Each structure stands twice: as structure tokens, then as C-alpha cells.
Amino acid sequence: MSLVIFAILFFTGIFCWGKTSPWESTLGVDLRYEGKYFPQEFGGDETNANIQLIDIIPYYRVKYKDSWRFLIKPTLEASPGNKSSEEQFWADPTEAYVQWKRDPLAVQVGYNLVTWGVTDGYNPVDVINPKQYFDPMHSKKKGVLSLMISESLAWFDYDLYYIPINSGATLPGEESRWLPREVYIPYDPANNTVLILPPNLRYHYGDTTNLEDALNNNFGLRLQKHLGPVDLAVSGYEGAASFPIIQPVFTGTIVQVSPKIVVDVDPDVILNRFNYKVRQGGFSFVSSQWDFLFKYQTSYSQSVGDNSLLPGWLHENVAALEKTFQIPDGMFIAVLQYSFLNSEKQNDSNVSVTEIFRRAWMLGMKMQWREVWSFGALGLYDERHGSSLQEYSIGRRFLDTMTVSLTADLFDGPSDTPLGVYNKNDSYSLAVSASF
């Protein structure tokens, strides 16, 4: 390991040697520690009441003239006290690519992070990168191995992506608090089964099936046009869906067969995963008028194949209004957003993140003061199910490279709803981040 570090520093020195050198390089690391406390017990002794998390993100950038760029920026995550073994140590390449650029054309190969769409919190067209869902309310993008070609033409800009192998989503560990353990409604098109649950469920991941070869040979294309205060984008994607289908397999004793089947469920439940392919078309619109920023995006997705578990078509819409206010020694940003979606199947599963946004309002604010203080508040209300999430944060920057922040996440709602299922996952966290 010491030889590797020495080699990096040595070549960095070579690249930076002399004022006329065509090479430029940067070496650094971003560090973050988070301690999170959950005041309510959920899942008994199998789940954590406290989580300690360390993120290490080293990066190394190299630039040769204006034509070549190299970046390696992996994510290393450690939570050794986590009772979910899958979450104790996690690593992802995140960004590791080589780019050749000669205006107006750029070609990039390797692991990339891609952001499509314009809305916050819920962004239906941001589908290129798979995600890590250890905390579904704060998911993290994973790097995707891809070839990217982008070009600025006279009438529009385009980005083309080819993904030979998609890694798929990473789900919460078997002992995670984010798997529902008191109320569980499996996806069932007929909805003719009632489950009598034990005090706590024990989950075990079973088989993973790739329907229609979903993870291989994914494609994405986006076209963008700038018209003064208006930005337009049209996108198309064929590839793995952001979140797999989860099929629970349980055993138990049948205590009633009519009019509905009633089952007294055993504690151990197997979760089988099905990665499936979708075809999606999307449209994004941003307009800056009268000191307001208006955002709208819509997408239409169709699952590929004839498996009975597939969700069919899904039409998603998000509209947002954003306003920035100047205040003494700082600024204040307010956002009002509404999401509404329709689907071929009315999925009432309480483990579906998408279901939270079927009819949902989001109100958010962020304030920066004296360039060192930040304050944030977010309210999310699922009007279809009457459940909500509130998030409050305060942060302070020190020495230009270090930030300390406090955050509270508060859930409310019936435990048989997509958001209320987390109503025992209220949390309070302290985070310290630094860059070197």
C-alpha cells in the first residue's frame, strides 16, 4: 500500500513539474463521519438503535492539455457496528473514467455518475445510475460502467450512453430497520390474501432473477436545447429498472380459506428479487421568469416482457416552483413541488418508494447565512395515504474545509402505508465532514 501511495505522489510531482508542463493533477480525499440515533425500538435485537458510519472518498484527477482527463473517485463506506452484515463494509467505483475531448465532441469511458432531470427529491427521468438503498430516504448513486458520447451541435446538445453491464440496485441488509417488520403487504394482483404476522419478521434474501436479460446492454439518449430563459430536454432509456420487483415467499398455517385466505405467518420470510427491463421516454422543462424558477418533467415507462409480476406502464409527472430571496448576509431558497403519477396496476405495497409520490406535496427551504451557517427544512406529504416526512438540519463550516451538521428525520402516518411504514424510524444524527 505504501508503494502505491509513493507512486501516486511521485507521478503527481512529475506531472506538475515546471510551469510549462502540459500535465495537471490533483490528489485529495473527502471524509465524513455520521452518528445516527433511533429513539424507538424496531425489529427487536436484530436491528440497530445506533449506527456509526464512515465515508472515505479519495480522488485523483489528471489532465493533459485540453484533450485528456482521467479521474478515479471511489466510495468506501464502513459501519462495523451495523447488525446487517451487508452494510458493515461497502465499496463502489463511483467515478473512474478516461475522457477525450475536442470541442464540440467528448468521449468518456469507465464508471460514471449521470444526472438527468431537473427536480429534487423525486426525479423520474434520472434512471441511468443504479442506487444503494441502505437508507431508502437517502439513497446513493452507484457508478455505472459505460461509454458516453456527448456533443454540442448547432441546434441542440446530445448525450449518448451505452452500458454493457448494469450492476442493479443494492438493497437494505437483512437486519436493516428499513425492511418493514410489523406490517407487510406483499404485491398481489388479486389482493386476496390476509397475513397474520408474528411480532417481528426475519428476512432472508433468496434468488435474484434477471428478466429479459435486464442488466445487459442498456442504452440512454438525451437531447437538450437552450432557448434564452428556457431549457428543454428529451430523453430515452432502455435498461434495468431503478428498483427490482420484490416477491416475498413465506410459510405459515392457513386458518381461513373464504372469502379471503388468511395465513398465520411464520417469522422467516424469503425475499426473491427480479431485475426487469423498462423502456422510458422523458421530457424536462425549466423556465426562469419573474425571479421564479419553474420546473416540470414527465416520463412514460413500459416494462418489457410478459411476466405476471411486471408493473406494466407508469406515467410520472413532477412540477416545481423555486424562488431565491436575498437576505442580509445570506440568501434563502424556497421550493414547492407536487408529484402525480398513474400506473397500469394500482400497487398498494408499502415497500414501494414510488408509491410515496403517487400524489405528494413537497415544501422545502434552505438558508445560507454569513457564508458559514446553513439551515434546511423539508416537508413531504403523501396526500393519498395521509402520511408525512419532516427533515430539519443545521450546519456550521469551520476552517473552510470542515462542516458539522445536525439533522432530524421525523415520520408520521399509518404503518400500512408506503411512508408511514417507517414511522418508528425517526432519527437524529450528527455528521462531521472534511476535505483535504
MOQUI-V288951 format. One line per field, one symbol per residue. ss: DSSP state (h for helix, s for strand, l for the rest). psi: psi as a letter, one per 30 degrees, with the letter a starting at -180 (. if undefined). burial: + if it has 24 or more other ideal C-beta (glycine too) atoms within 12 Angstrom, else -. A space follows every 50 residues. Layout:
ss = ???
psi = ???
burial = ???
//
This chain:
ss = lhhhhhhhhhhhhhhlllllllsssssssssssssssllllllhhhllls sssssssssssssslllsssssssssssllllllhhhhssssssssssss ssllssssssssllllllllllllllllllsslllhhhlssllsssssss ssllllsssssssssllllsllllllllllllllllllllllssssllll lssssssssshhhllssssssssssssllsssssssssssllllssssss ssssssllllssssssssssssssslsssssssssssssllsssssssss ssslllllllllsssssssssssssssllsssssssssssssslllllll llhhhhllssssssssssslllssssssssssllllssssssssssssll lssssssssssslllllllhhhllllsssssssssl
psi = eeeeeeeeeeeeeeegkkfgkfkklkkakkkkkkkkkjfkkjgbfflkfk kkkkkkilkjkkkjbgekkkkkilkkkkifgkfjeffekkkkedkjlkkk kjkgkkkkkaklkkjllfllejjffifekllkhejffhlkkkkkjlkkkk kjleflklkkkkjejkflljlllfgkfgkkfekjjlkjefhgkkkjklek kjkkkblkkjkhhefkiklkkkkkkkicgkkkkklkkjakleklkkjkjl lakkfkfkflkkkjklekkkjkkjklklkkklkkkkkjkhgljkkkkllk kkkklgkffkfblkjkkkkkkkkkkklkgalkkkkkkkkklllekjjgkg gjeefegejkkkklkkkkkggfkkkkkkkkkjfefhllkkkklklkkkgf fkkklkkkkklklkgglfeffgfggklklkkkklk.
burial = -------+------+-------+++-+-++++++++-+---++--++++- ++++++++++++-----++++++++-+-+--+++-++--+-+++++++++ -----+++++++++-+++++++++++++++++++++++++++++++++++ +-----+++++++--+++++++++++++++++++++++----+-+-+--+ +++-+--+-+++-++--+++++++------++++++++++++++++++-+ -+----------+-+---+++++++++++++++++++-----++++++++ +++++---++++-+++++++++----------+++++++-+++-+-++++ ++++++++++++++++++-----+++++++++-++-+++++++++----- --+++++++++++-+++++++++++++++++++---
//
